């Protein structure tokens, strides 16, 4: 980062002259993966706008809106295959989009090979854990588990 005489602050382009030659990286070798990743960010971003704003509208504004959100509300939504698939696609796209965005930031700003490898390993492990757990929750969620103690289950299960 450098400050010019008129106090404007400018940030150097990533991977520009600031990097020591000992951390120089060779270009290429990845086919068109980076181009596809660039395209994925645009396509997933456009789809996420529809998924996220519909999600917010249905959960927070329709009917009693935010006041209706509780355990039973979520149970009711996930009883419908439409909302299961909606939430699944939203989870996967948001996670892959966010993970790829952070991957690019790490590639741009972490100079040492070991730093990049460490940060990206943590990123990928965290993403896989969240995607797998989230997917399992959406499809295995049972609001009224058989055999659960009566004081542990929701009122509507007893009816
Ligand atoms: C509302 C829908 C969204 C749209 C339209 C959108 C759009 C975009 C686009 C076009 C980029 C690429 C920017 C570039 O290459 O310069 C981007 C980057 C990124 N997005 Fe999203 N995004 C959305 C939602 C999300 C969500 C939900 C997350 C987090 C899970 C997220 C995390 C990121 C990150 C970390 C980057 C990299 C930032 C960067 O390059 O500076 N985005 N987004």
Boltz pocket constraint, residues with backbone or C-beta under 6 A from the ligand:
constraints:
  - pocket:
      binder: B
      contacts: [[A, 41], [A, 42], [A, 44], [A, 45], [A, 46], [A, 48], [A, 49], [A, 52], [A, 94], [A, 95], [A, 97], [A, 98], [A, 99], [A, 100], [A, 101], [A, 102], [A, 104], [A, 105]]
      max_distance: 6.0
